[in-house]
């Protein structure tokens, strides 16, 4: 929970930095004057990586896939701006705990779009917990905790005020820019105002086929004011406004081929918005530390479907909207103490969230549903020796669902147990197990089927167990640094809930399918020597329907969409050339074919994609950074396994990624 320092000690990966703009995004420092250059970047940390690869400078990104896709066990699907889908070990975003400055970003909007409206440019950190290993989090598959920058992060030296301007261009095909002003209003008060604009055109995929219905504009405005009465305490008020507008595809997660086969070139005027207000308090003591966040976050989609002429439900020919609002309070503190001369760290707190979901068709309220969750938890880490610690935790969850399909109340007590043992100076063994709980989701808010959806009378909450273990290694030999991390896991989910269309009743049945299992591993290794850094990782995840056999299926009869992904290999190389003030880098991602599908269904095809980047921060003008890069150097035709893949009728619906993309960016901070 401590403040992330914005002066990292070595240059690191930035696989996608490049747009003619201003990217001070990966100004990680190592030696010489770079140590004093302010970093406009993101610290990306994950429990699935080796220690040497954990402190990455932010890649310049306009989609969450640019930032997270090479993290072992993590994938991000979707190519459209309204379609960002984080996937961890085969579990999608509704099974993850995703937070922005403490505010839950949970939503279940529409299966043709993603549920996240996040701008990666302003993120300060992304803390990824691959797998749920602690009672402090509530996602079945893990958590992603995003934190945005504030004025204190951007001020350099003895500055009182500062400004950053940014602009960028990508050949395939977008332009972006931002302006940030920040400063100290007094010795105790700081403020920041950030505005970012991204304009997208229809890109070409690796086949040279131009998409339709991607052209649109996204802008983000973030205002923050902080008050620090002392070094121990910080209060902060933030308002984050996100807008995405354009004439978009009816089904933004499908390929251009599938959209044209179903609706030709027809587009729908779309607005996809988010408003998040957060009031937080942070305690930054040595013995006691923690954070409280009170928030309201609203995500809303509005589409004018009045004049749709292709096949479309006649009761939806109007201006329609759906809204997901999360109002909540998250409290988490840590205290260090001793018992019988043994050191302990206890983490304790609670989490309350009121999720409201509503839809309006033609100006008439159709559905208004709520789900209220309350949790309290405590977790204690006991240091038996300087090399051995054991952590145990307990959590109580209460989940009340008030929906058109009925009112239900679910609750459970879950627990966690883990241990770490430094068996040698450079080797650490670790293991953990955590019981799981999740109540039934509210239905998709932008689907008009609440009156024809039926929750089974005997519906149960999903429960289960996540168990994992592995080994970490890190060693410094003169100027050489080596590190590695191996994690093997098994996640069991009992009473897995599915929604299935029943042709006999012309309705949707929501019921417990049975027990499912996700298992696999993540392996990563890093090597560094002087100004050279490298990382290679491998991850694997497989799912299985333990009750009915075969893979976990979705409603179109293939491996569950955005669940099973193929084995993934990622390689990152970068080198800092001090003599010319430039960092050079290369990243490669290779994803193997995924054949865990229903017999006769198409496999998810293998692919490899490679990116090149270089960033120049001239020592004569240290306030300037210029970044150039090429994404998808070899113009590969591919679709992420976390995206929509497969066939719609006799047409491939694979959500193909953009083809080769030249980027150039520049930033000036003064």
N, C-alpha and C positions, 0 to 999 in steps of 0.2 A: 504494500500500500504506500510505499514511499514514493516521493516525487521522482519521476524519471529524469535523469540528467541529460541535458541536450548537448553534451560534449563528449561523444564516444571516443575511445582511444585508438580505434583503427578503422580504416576504410573497409567497407564490406559490400555485400551484394546490392545491386540496383539493376535488376535485369530488364527493366522496361523504361528506364529513364530516358526521355528524349523529346520533347515536343518543343517547337520554336517558342519557347515561352520563357518562363523563368523557373527553372527548377533549382532551388537551392536545396533540393530534396535529398541529395545523398552526399552532403558535404561532411562525411565522416572524417575524423582527423586521426593522424597517426603521429607525425613528427613535424618539425618546422612550424611555420606560421599557422598551419591548418588547425593546430590545437585551439586557436582563439577564434576560429570562424564559426559563426552561429550555424547550427544545423537546422535545416528545414526538412525534417525527415520523420520517420516513425521507427521506434524500437519495436521490432517484432520478436516476441519470445514464445517458445513452445516447449512443453514438457516432452515432446517426441523427438527433439533434436539434441545433438551433442552440444556440450557447453561452448565449444569454440565457434559454433555457427549461430548461437542464440542472439547475438547482439548485431542485428542487421540494420544498416541504414535503409531508409525507405526507398523503395523503387518509385519512380514517378508513375502514378497510376491514375486512370480515369474509370476503372472498374475494379471491384474487389478481387477479381481473379488475378490482376497484375500484382497484387500485394501478397496473396496467401497461397497461390496454387502450388508453389514448390515446397511447402511445409509438409513433412511426412505425415500421412494420415489425413490430410486436408485437401479438398478440391473445391472449386467454385464454378458453378455452372451458369449458363446464360450469356448471351452476347448483347442483348438489347439493354438500354439504360434502365428499363423498368423490370429487368429480369436478372437479379443477382441472387444466387442461391448457394449458401455455404453448406458444405457437406463434410462431416467428420466420420471417418470409419464407416461410410455407407449410410449414416443417419442424417436426414435433412434438417432444415432450420427450425421446424416446429418441434423437433426433439432436442434442440440445443438451447442453452441459456445465453442469449446474445444481449449485451448491454452497451449503451453509449453514454459515457460519463455517469454510469450508474443507473440510467433509465432503461428499462426493459424494452427491446425492440420486437417483442413477440407479436406476431400477426398471422392470420390465416385468411388471406385476401381472395386469391383466385389462382386456380392451378395453371393458368397460362402466363402468369407473371410471378416474380419473386416477391418476398415480403420485406425486403430490406431497401431502404432509401438512404444510403450512406455515401458521403463524399470522402474518398480516401486521401485527398490532398491535405486536409486539415488535421488528420489524425496524428497524435503524438506517440501513441503506443497501441499495440494490439497484443494482448496476453491470451494465448490459446491453450486451453486445457484439453488435450486429446483424450477423450474418455472421461467419465465422471468418477473421480477418485476421492472426492471430499464431500462432506455433508454441508459445506458452505455453498455449494451450487446445486441447481435443481434440474439440469438437462439430462435426459437419458444418455446422450452421446458425448457430452462435454460442454464447454463454454467458450465464448469469445468475448473478451472484455475490451472494448475500444475506449480510448480516452483522447479528447481533443486538446490542442494546444491552448495556452493562455499567455497573457502578457509577460509573466515572469519567465516563461520558457524562451521568449524571443529577445528579451533585453540582453545586450552584451556589455561587458566591461562595466563602466559606471554610467551607462546611458540612462536617461530619464524617459526618452520617447524614441520611437522608431517607426519606420515605414518599410514595407516590402511590396514591390510590384512584380508581377509575373505575367508572362504571356507564352503561349505555345501553339505549335502547329503540327498536325500529323497528316501524312499524305493520304491515309485511308481510314477515315476521313473525318477530322475534327479540328476544332480550334478552341483554345481556352485561355483564360486569363484571370488574374485575381489581384486584389488590392487589400493590404492589411495595415492597419494603424494600431499602435499599442503604446502604452506608457504608464508611468506612475503619476497618478493624480495627487498623491501625497506620499509620505513615507509608509503609510499603511494601506493605501488603496491603489490598485492597479486596474487597468481596463484594456480591452481589445475589441476591435470591430473588424471582421473579416468578410469579404465578399468575393465569390467565385462564380464564374460563368463558363459553361461548356456548351458549345454548339456542335451537334453531330450531323453529318450527311449520311446518305446511304453508302455503306462500305461495300467493297468487293471481297468475296471469300476466296479461298485458295484455288477455286475452279475458274476464277475470273468472272463469276456471276455476281451482278450487283443486287443487293438486297432491296426490298421495298419496305416502307413503313418504319424506318429507323430514324429518319431525319427529324430532329427536334432540339429543344434547348433545355438545359438543366442549370439552375442556379441555386447557390447555397449562401445564406447569410448567417453568421454566427457572432453574437455579441456576448461578452463576458465582463463581469466586474467582480474583483476580488478584494477582500478585506482581511488583513492579517494584523490583529492587535498585538501579536508577539510571534516569535519564531515557532512556537508550538501550535498555534491555532490559525486556521484559514477558513473563511467563509466565502462562498462563491455563488453567484447567480448567473445563469447562462440561458440564453434563448437561441435555439437553433432552428432556422427556417430552411426548408428544402422544397424546391418546385421543379417538376419535370413535365413539360408540355410538348405536344406534337400530334400530327396525324399519323397514328401508329397502326400496326397490323392488328386485326381482330384477335389473333393468337400470337403474341410476340415471342413465344418460346419455340415456334415452328420455323423451319427453313422457308426461304422464299418459294421453293417449289411446292411445298405443302400448302402454304397460304394461298398461292395462286390457283392451285387445284380446287380449293374449297371456296374461295371468295374472289378469285381473279386479282385485280389490282385495287380492290376496295380497301379503304382506310377509315379509321374511326378517330375522331377528335378526342384526345385523351389528356387528362391532367392527373398526375400522381404526386401527391404532396405529403409532407410531414412537418409537424410543429412540435418541438420538444422544449419544455421549460424545466430546468433543474435548479434546485436550491440545495447546496451541499455544505457540509462541514467536515474538515479534516483535522485530526489530531496527529502531530508529528513528533511525539516524544520518543525517547530511547526505550523506556520500559513500557509505556502505554502508547498505542497508535491505532488509528482506525479512521473510518469514514462513515458519514450518514448522508444519504441522498433522498430527497423528497422530489418527486417528479410527476409530470404529466406529458405523455407522448401520444400524439394523434397522427395516424396514417390514413389517408383518404384517396380513393380513386374515383374519378368522374369520367364517364364516357357518353358521348352523344351518339346513341345508336338509333336515332329517329329514322334515318333514311337508309338503313342497311337493306340492300336488295338481294343479297345472297341468302342461302338457307339460314334462317334465324328464327328463334322463338317469337311468335307474334306478340306475346305479352311483354316483350322487352324493347319494342320499337319506340323508344323514348330516351330522355336524358336520365341516366341511371348512375347511382353512386353507392359506394360502400365505405364504411369507416370502422377502423379499429382504434380504440383508445385504451391506453394503459395508464392508470394512475396508481402510484405506489410509494412505498417507503422501504428503503434498504439500509440496514444498520449492520456494520461489521467492525469489530475491534479486536486487538491483540494485546495481551499482557504477558510480560516475562516475570517469572517468579521462581522461587526455590522451595523444595520440600526435601527434608533429610539430605541437604547438600546436593540435591539433584536439580539441575536446571529444567525448567518447563516453559513452554509457550502455549497459552490457551487462546483460541480464537472463538469468539462468541458473537451472537447477534440474531437478527430476525429479518424476515422479508415478507412484506404484504403487497399484494397487487390485485387491483380491480380491473379486469379486462372486460371492456364493453365492445360489442360488435353490432353494427346496425347497417341496414340497406334500405335505399329509397329508390323506387322505380316510378318515373313519371311524376315526381313530386309527392308521391304517397309512401308513407312509411310501411315497409313490408315486414321487417324483422328487427327486433331489439333484444339482444341477448347479453348475459353477463356470466362471467366466471370469476369467482373471488378465491384467492389462495392466500393462506397464512402459514408461515413457517417460523420456527425458532430452532436454533442449533447451537451446539458447543462442541469444540474439538480440541483435544489437548495433545501436544507433542512433548514427550518425556525423553530427555537425553540421559540414557543409562550410563554412557561413557562419552568421551569426546568423539568416538567413532560410531556409536550405535544409538539410534533413536527409534521410538515407537510412538505412533500417533493413533488415537482412537477418538471417534466422534459419534454423536447421536443427534437425530433431527426428527422433529414432528411436523408433518404437513397436514393441513386441512384444505380441501378443495370442494367448493360448492358451485355447481353448474345450474344456472337458471336460463333455460332455452326453450324454443318452440317445441323441441322434441322431449321436453320434460325437465323436472327439477330433481337433481341428484346430489348427494353429499358423499364425498369420499375422504378418507383419511388413513394415515399410516405412520408408523415409526420406522425410520431407516437408520442405518449405522455404517460406519466405515472403520477400517483397521489397516494400518500400513506401517512399514518399517524401512529404515535405511541403515546399511552397515558398510562402513569404509573398511573393507577387508585388507587393503594395503594402501600405501600412500596415494596411489593414482587410480585405484579401483573402488567402485561403490556398487553394492548390490541393493536392489529396491524391490518391494512388492506391496501390493495393496488390493483390497477388496471392498466393494461398496454396494450395499443393497439399493434398489431403485424403486421409484414411485412416480406415476404420472396419471392424472385423471383424464377422462375423455375430452378431446378438443371441442371447442365450438366449431360449428360448420363454417365452410368458406363463406365469407360475407358477401362476395360479389356473384353468388350463384343463387338463383331464385328457386331453391328446392327445399326450404325449411318445411313447407306444408306437405311434401311428399318424401320426407326423410323420417326414418323410424329407428329410434334407439332401442336396442334389445332390452327387454324387461330385466334380464339377468346380467346386464352389462357390468363388467368389473374394471377397476383401474388397472393399468399396466404396472406390473412389478417385475423384479428381476435382480440380476447381480452382474456387476462389472468387476472382473478380476484380471490383474495384469502384474507382470514382473519383468525384471531385466537387469542390465548392468550398464554402468557408465564408466568411462575412462577419460582422463585428461592428464597431460604431462607436458612440461616445459623442459626442453633440452637446449641449453644455450639460447639461440635465437629461433629454434624450431618449436612449434606448438602442435601437439597432436590431441585429438579428442574423438570419442565415439560414444554412441548410445544405442542400445538394443532394448526394445520393449516388445513383449509377447502378450497378447490380450485375448480375452473371451468375454463377450457381453451377451448375457441371456435375458431375454424379455419374455415374461409369461403373460398370457392373456392379451396378446398383441391385437390392437384394434384396427379394423379395416372398414372402409365404406364401399359397398358393392351395389351396382345397379341390378334390380330384380325385374326382369321383363314381365313376369307374371302379374306383379302388382303395380308395374310402372312407377316404382319408387326406389329409394335408396335405403338399403339395410345397413345399419351400423352395429357391429357385433365383434365379439372376441374371436379372432381366427384360431388362436392356439398359441403355442410357444415357438419362438424363433431365436436364432443364435447368430451372432456376428463374431468372427474370430480372425486373427491375423497377426501381423507384426509390423513394426517400424524400425528401421536401421539407418543410422546416419553416422558419418565420419567427417572430420575436418582436419586440415593440415595448413599451417601457416609458417612462413619463413620471411622475416623482415617485412617487406612491403607486399608480399604475395599471400593471398588467402584462397582457400579452396574448400569445397564441400560437396559430398556426394551422399545421396540418401535413397533408400528403397522402402516402399510400403506396400502392404498387401492386406486386403480385407475381403472376406467371403461371408455371404449370408446363407442361411438354410432354414426352411420351414420344418421345424422338428416334429410338428403334429401331423402335417399332411404330406411331407416329403417334397423334395425339389426346392427351387429358389423361392424367395418371397416375391409374390407376383403383384402387379398392379392391374387396373381395370382393363388394360388393353392386351393382357395376356402375355406379357414378357417380364423379364427380371424387373423388379420394382424400380420405376423411374427415379433417378437421383439417389438410389440406394447402393446397389452393387457397382463398384468401379474396378477397372482393371489394375493390375500391379503397376506401380508408378516408380520411375527412376528419375531423379533430378540431380544435375551437376551444375555447380557454380564455380567460376574462376574469376578472380579479379586481382589487379595489380596497380599499385599506386606509384606513378613515375614522378618523384619529387622534383626532378630537374626540369620538368615541363609542366608541373602543377596539374597533373591529369591522372584520373583513374580510368583504367580500361577493364572491361569485364565481358564475360560470356556466360549465358545460362542455357541449359538444355533440359527438356522434359521429355521423357519417353514413357508412354503408357501402353501396356500390353493389351492384347485382345481380351475381352471379358465374355466368356462363354457360359457363365452360370445363368442361363435363360431357360425358358420353357422349351421343350422339344419342338423343333420346327420354327421357332422364333429367331429373328436375326440377332447375331451377336453384336456386342458393342466393339467397333473396330479399333485396332491399334493405331497409334499415331506417334510422331515425334515432332517437336517444335523447338526452334533455336533462336535466341535473341542475342544481340550484340549491343554494347553501350560504351560510351566514353563521356566523362565529365571533366571540364576544365574550370579551375578556380584560380585565376591569375593572381600571383602574389603581389603584383603591382596594383591590382584593383580587387582587394579581397572581398569587397561587397558584391562582386559579380560572380555568377556561375553560369556556365553554358554547357548544355548537355545534348549529345547527339546519340541516336541509337536506331537500330533496325529490329523490329519485332517480326517474328516468323520469317527469318532470312530466306528460307528456301521455298517460301510461298506454299506451304503445306495445306492440304484440304483436310480438315479435322473438326471433330466435335468433342467437347469434354464429355466424359462419362457421367458427369453430374448434370449435364444439360439434357434436353429432350433429344432422344434418339429413337430410331425404329421407323416403322412405316405407318402411313395413314392411307388406307386403301392400297393402291399400287404405287404410291409416291413416298420417297424418303422424306422424313420430317426432321432429320438431323439438324440441329441448330449450329450450323457451321460457323466457326470463328473467322475473324477477318484474315485476309491474306497478308502478303508482305506489306509492312507499314513503316515508313521512314518518319522519324520524330526528331524535332529540334526544339529546344527550349532554352530560355534565359531568365534569370532572376536577378534583381538588384535590391539590396537591403541597405537602408541608410537611416 
